[in-house]
Amino acid sequence: MFDEIANRYDFLNHFLSCGRDIAWRRACCRELQALHPGKRLLDLCGGTGDFAATYERLGGKPDVAVLGDFSYGMLKGAAGKKMSAVPVQLDAMKTPFADETFDVILNGFGMRNLPDAKTGLRESARVLSAGGYLQVLEFFSPRGLFNKFFYKVLAPLFIPVLGAVFSKRDAYEYLVNSVLRFLPVDEFVALAEKNGFELVHVKPCFFGVAFRVLLRRA
Ligand SMILES: C[S@@+](CC[C@H](N)C(=O)[O-])C[C@H]1O[C@@H](n2cnc3c(N)ncnc32)[C@H](O)[C@@H]1O
């Protein structure tokens, strides 16, 4: 599915979020850079590399940077972006890296797509060094009234239609359904705390349409 939407992925991300995804990624990177030099960086479920590219554009200078994703099409979409991250085709549930290989992991809109968030979190904890950071930017299952209305009423009306016009309808139906199927943010944080992480903070983006969840490897 991601291979099929790769060529319009960046455009639709920016279009559907009215460019807010750019600001959210920047906020994540600034928060991380204030806390850690991030010399060994993994952009996991990194897709077309927007997160890793933002990290470097804002002054991050990793010695080693990896863009990891299982979709070859999405990784190809990173070609031409200004960043040092090396694309690696991998499964985020079982990466090819040794324990404690990285000190910063970015995960933008990837956790929700994994078959099992617990295994994904454990694998990220394994490849992070102690005191390293996992920055998750994600759409979580809605809790409040506004977000329930947005994801259950508004989003199913306009996201698949715009997906059909510019890309693939199925993929954008999947996007909405995957949010509704995913964990609410508080349950995700509780799961992370049971699987190797301490919570640094949770910050809502645009009234909780998305969240920035910053976790530290315990
Ligand atoms: C919604 S896109 C997010 C891309 C990018 N991180 C961003 O911020 O725009 C989700 C990405 O997760 C990848 N993905 C899903 N399951 C994965 C897995 N098990 N292992 C690695 N990548 C996976 C998909 O191929 C896709 O590129």
Ligand as a Chemical Component Dictionary entry (heavy atoms), coordinates in Angstrom:
data_LIG
# 
_chem_comp.id                   LIG 
_chem_comp.type                 NON-POLYMER 
_chem_comp.pdbx_formal_charge   0 
_chem_comp.three_letter_code    LIG 
# 
loop_
_chem_comp_atom.comp_id 
_chem_comp_atom.atom_id 
_chem_comp_atom.alt_atom_id 
_chem_comp_atom.type_symbol 
_chem_comp_atom.charge 
_chem_comp_atom.model_Cartn_x 
_chem_comp_atom.model_Cartn_y 
_chem_comp_atom.model_Cartn_z 
_chem_comp_atom.pdbx_ordinal 
LIG C1  C1  C 0  2.317 7.150  7.464  1  
LIG S1  S1  S 1  3.902 6.722  6.878  2  
LIG C2  C2  C 0  4.967 7.805  7.789  3  
LIG C3  C3  C 0  6.210 8.212  7.041  4  
LIG C4  C4  C 0  7.090 9.250  7.706  5  
LIG N1  N1  N 0  7.642 8.762  8.947  6  
LIG C5  C5  C 0  6.401 10.553 7.946  7  
LIG O1  O1  O 0  6.592 11.147 9.003  8  
LIG O2  O2  O -1 5.721 11.035 7.058  9  
LIG C6  C6  C 0  4.151 5.210  7.708  10 
LIG C7  C7  C 0  5.386 4.505  7.242  11 
LIG O3  O3  O 0  5.581 3.362  8.063  12 
LIG C8  C8  C 0  6.127 2.344  7.253  13 
LIG N2  N2  N 0  5.930 1.066  7.941  14 
LIG C9  C9  C 0  4.759 0.494  8.288  15 
LIG N3  N3  N 0  4.983 -0.678 8.903  16 
LIG C10 C10 C 0  6.332 -0.825 8.970  17 
LIG C11 C11 C 0  7.177 -1.842 9.481  18 
LIG N4  N4  N 0  6.692 -2.924 10.083 19 
LIG N5  N5  N 0  8.505 -1.662 9.377  20 
LIG C12 C12 C 0  9.023 -0.573 8.778  21 
LIG N6  N6  N 0  8.267 0.409  8.252  22 
LIG C13 C13 C 0  6.933 0.279  8.346  23 
LIG C14 C14 C 0  5.398 2.483  5.932  24 
LIG O4  O4  O 0  6.065 1.868  4.863  25 
LIG C15 C15 C 0  5.316 4.006  5.807  26 
LIG O5  O5  O 0  6.392 4.522  5.066  27 
# 
loop_
_chem_comp_bond.comp_id 
_chem_comp_bond.atom_id_1 
_chem_comp_bond.atom_id_2 
_chem_comp_bond.value_order 
_chem_comp_bond.pdbx_ordinal 
LIG C1  S1  SING 1  
LIG S1  C2  SING 2  
LIG S1  C6  SING 3  
LIG C2  C3  SING 4  
LIG C3  C4  SING 5  
LIG C4  N1  SING 6  
LIG C4  C5  SING 7  
LIG C5  O1  DOUB 8  
LIG C5  O2  SING 9  
LIG C6  C7  SING 10 
LIG C7  O3  SING 11 
LIG C7  C15 SING 12 
LIG O3  C8  SING 13 
LIG C8  N2  SING 14 
LIG C8  C14 SING 15 
LIG N2  C9  SING 16 
LIG N2  C13 SING 17 
LIG C9  N3  DOUB 18 
LIG N3  C10 SING 19 
LIG C10 C11 SING 20 
LIG C10 C13 DOUB 21 
LIG C11 N4  SING 22 
LIG C11 N5  DOUB 23 
LIG N5  C12 SING 24 
LIG C12 N6  DOUB 25 
LIG N6  C13 SING 26 
LIG C14 O4  SING 27 
LIG C14 C15 SING 28 
LIG C15 O5  SING 29 
# 
